[in-house]
Amino acid sequence: MSSPARNLVVSVRPVASVVLLAALLGACRADHVATTGSTYPIDVRTRHPIVLADADRTLDVFPTGIGHIDPRQRADLEAFLIEYRRYGRGILVVEVPRGVSPALAGPVERTGAAIRHLVAEMGVPRGGVRMAVYPVASPTLASPVRLSFQRMQARVADKCGLWPRDLGVSDLRADWSNEPTWNFGCAMQANVAAQISDPVDLVRGRPEGRIDTIRRTQDIGQLREGKDPSTRWRQDGKTNVGSDVKSQ
């Protein structure tokens, strides 16, 4: 090989190495800025945003053998009705199954009557309740008495479980883009939305509560006497938890 040709090969090899190294580093980039070639936002909060929307809140109460409300059902109903009185919009709908087997007709009717009595006992006005019926799919299946109302809830705007792009090797552009898949993070966003008690907390913070005047007066008095007003946590009435933590 002539000298010019040898020099050309030697000069090309470093350039190729630099290009390959740059490509590898680019594939491992840690930034989350969407590129111009992205078909959807990179940030999961933008790709699967949590929105506020009206949706149904439902509670199924399954009739027992004699048609009474057991302690578990009563606790569920009381919590459901408290939520309705605080956040509910419109009327409370109580749907009784129609088409159940003759053996369940009596328990279903008595359970519905017990629910209506509890609803009135919890302070829901008669005009705020609407009784309705719904056909059962099969008389052999358990058919509950269903309560429902509308309230504002936090939820994910999109439907999780969709995969608009192939995760295999058919789309080389997507495989080399080092970007998350479209569905990635949707379940996490949905779980976060489901755990929010008051959706308004996503819009604004809560106002400061009332001051505990008695506790503040006691703390100020202890400070004036040179005492520590902080709470002394104890375990089993003997061990000072705070001192144990400090000693370690």
C-alpha positions in Angstrom: 0.0 0.0 0.0 1.3 3.4 -0.9 2.1 6.0 1.8 -0.9 8.4 0.9 -3.3 5.5 1.1 -1.9 4.3 4.4 -2.2 7.8 5.8 -5.8 8.0 4.7 -6.7 4.8 6.5 -5.0 5.9 9.7 -6.8 9.3 9.6 -10.2 7.7 9.0 -10.0 5.3 11.9 -9.9 7.9 14.7 -12.8 9.8 13.1 -14.9 6.6 13.0 -14.0 5.9 16.6 -15.1 9.4 17.6 -18.4 9.0 15.7 -19.1 5.6 17.3 -18.4 6.9 20.8 -20.6 9.9 20.3 -23.5 7.6 19.1 -23.1 5.4 22.2 -23.0 8.4 24.5 -26.1 9.8 22.8 -27.9 6.5 23.4 -27.2 6.8 27.1 -28.4 10.4 27.5 -30.2 11.2 30.7 -32.1 14.3 29.7 -35.9 14.2 29.4 -36.3 16.9 26.8 -38.6 15.8 23.9 -36.8 15.8 20.6 -38.3 17.0 17.4 -38.8 13.4 16.2 -40.9 12.4 19.3 -44.5 11.6 18.5 -45.6 12.1 22.2 -44.3 14.0 25.2 -41.4 12.4 27.2 -42.6 13.6 30.6 -45.1 11.2 32.1 -47.0 14.1 33.7 -47.6 15.5 30.3 -48.1 12.2 28.5 -50.6 10.9 31.1 -51.9 14.0 33.0 -54.1 13.8 36.0 -57.3 15.7 35.4 -60.4 16.6 37.5 -63.7 15.2 36.1 -67.1 14.1 37.4 -67.5 10.4 37.7 -69.7 7.8 39.4 -69.0 6.6 42.9 -70.7 3.3 43.5 -71.2 0.9 46.4 -72.6 -2.7 46.1 -74.4 -4.1 49.1 -75.0 -7.8 48.7 -78.2 -9.1 50.6 -77.6 -11.6 53.3 -79.7 -14.7 53.9 -82.3 -12.9 56.0 -81.9 -9.5 54.4 -80.4 -7.4 57.2 -77.3 -5.1 57.1 -74.4 -6.7 58.9 -71.7 -4.5 60.7 -69.3 -4.6 57.8 -72.1 -3.4 55.4 -73.2 -0.7 57.8 -69.7 0.7 58.1 -69.4 0.7 54.3 -72.7 2.5 53.9 -72.0 5.1 56.6 -68.6 6.0 55.0 -70.3 6.1 51.5 -73.1 8.4 52.7 -70.7 10.7 54.6 -68.7 11.0 51.3 -72.0 11.7 49.4 -73.0 14.5 51.9 -69.6 16.1 51.6 -68.7 15.7 47.9 -71.8 14.4 46.2 -73.4 16.1 43.2 -77.1 15.6 42.3 -79.1 12.8 43.8 -78.3 9.5 45.4 -79.5 6.6 43.3 -80.4 3.3 45.0 -80.8 0.5 42.4 -82.5 -2.8 43.4 -82.0 -5.9 41.2 -84.9 -7.2 39.3 -85.2 -10.8 38.1 -83.5 -12.5 41.0 -84.5 -16.0 42.1 -87.6 -16.3 44.3 -85.5 -17.3 47.3 -83.6 -14.0 47.1 -86.6 -11.7 46.4 -87.4 -11.4 50.1 -83.8 -10.6 51.3 -83.3 -8.2 48.5 -86.5 -6.3 49.4 -85.6 -6.2 53.1 -82.0 -5.1 52.4 -83.4 -2.2 50.2 -85.7 -1.1 53.0 -82.9 -1.2 55.5 -80.7 0.9 53.2 -83.5 3.5 52.8 -83.9 3.6 56.6 -80.1 4.2 57.1 -80.0 6.8 54.3 -82.7 8.8 56.1 -81.0 8.2 59.5 -77.8 9.7 58.0 -79.6 12.9 57.2 -80.0 12.5 53.4 -83.4 14.2 52.5 -86.1 12.2 50.9 -86.0 14.4 47.7 -82.3 13.6 47.3 -82.8 9.8 46.9 -84.1 8.1 43.8 -85.1 4.4 43.8 -84.6 2.4 40.6 -84.3 -1.2 39.4 -81.9 -2.9 37.1 -82.2 -6.3 35.4 -79.8 -9.0 36.5 -77.6 -10.9 34.1 -78.4 -14.3 35.6 -80.7 -15.3 38.5 -77.9 -17.6 39.7 -75.4 -14.8 40.2 -75.1 -12.6 43.3 -77.0 -9.4 42.6 -76.3 -6.4 44.9 -78.3 -3.4 45.8 -76.2 -0.7 44.2 -75.8 2.9 45.4 -74.3 5.6 43.2 -73.8 9.3 43.0 -71.7 11.8 41.0 -68.7 13.5 42.4 -65.6 15.3 41.1 -62.6 12.9 41.1 -59.0 12.9 40.0 -58.2 10.5 37.2 -55.8 9.9 34.4 -57.0 11.5 31.2 -55.9 8.6 29.0 -56.7 4.9 29.1 -53.9 2.8 30.4 -52.8 -0.4 28.7 -52.5 1.0 25.1 -49.4 0.4 23.1 -49.5 2.5 19.9 -45.9 1.6 19.0 -44.3 -1.8 18.7 -41.8 -2.7 21.4 -40.0 -5.1 19.3 -37.3 -4.7 16.6 -39.7 -3.7 13.8 -39.3 0.0 14.5 -35.6 0.8 14.5 -36.2 4.5 15.0 -38.0 3.8 18.2 -35.5 1.3 19.4 -32.6 3.7 19.1 -34.4 6.8 20.4 -33.8 5.9 24.1 -37.3 7.2 25.0 -39.9 5.7 27.3 -42.8 3.8 25.8 -46.2 5.6 25.6 -47.8 3.5 28.3 -44.9 3.8 30.7 -46.0 5.6 33.9 -49.7 5.5 33.2 -50.4 2.9 36.0 -48.4 5.0 38.4 -50.3 8.2 37.6 -53.6 6.2 37.9 -52.6 4.9 41.4 -51.7 8.4 42.5 -55.0 9.8 41.3 -56.9 7.0 43.1 -55.3 7.9 46.4 -56.3 11.5 46.4 -59.1 12.1 48.9 -60.0 15.7 47.9 -59.3 16.5 44.2 -59.2 20.2 45.0 -55.9 19.6 46.7 -54.4 19.3 43.3 -55.5 22.8 42.4 -54.7 24.7 45.6 -53.5 24.2 49.1 -55.7 24.1 52.1 -56.1 27.2 54.3 -54.3 27.2 57.7 -56.4 25.7 60.4 -57.3 27.2 63.7 -54.7 27.7 66.3 -54.7 25.5 69.4 -54.8 28.3 72.0 -54.5 26.0 75.0 -51.4 24.2 73.7 -49.8 27.4 72.6 -50.3 29.0 76.0 -48.8 25.9 77.7 -45.7 25.9 75.3 -45.1 29.6 75.9 -45.3 29.1 79.7 -42.8 26.2 79.5 -40.4 28.3 77.5 -40.6 31.2 80.0 -39.7 28.6 82.7 -36.7 27.4 80.7 -38.3 24.0 79.9 -38.5 22.1 76.6 -42.1 22.2 75.3 -41.5 19.5 72.7 -43.5 16.2 73.0 -41.8 13.4 74.9 -42.7 10.2 73.1 -42.6 7.1 75.2 -42.9 3.4 74.4 -44.5 1.0 76.9 -44.7 3.8 79.4 -41.0 3.5 80.2 -38.6 4.3 77.3 -38.1 7.8 76.0 -38.1 7.3 72.2 -36.6 10.6 71.5 -33.6 10.1 73.8 -32.9 6.7 72.3 -32.9 8.1 68.8 -30.4 10.9 69.9 -28.1 8.4 71.6 -27.8 6.3 68.5 
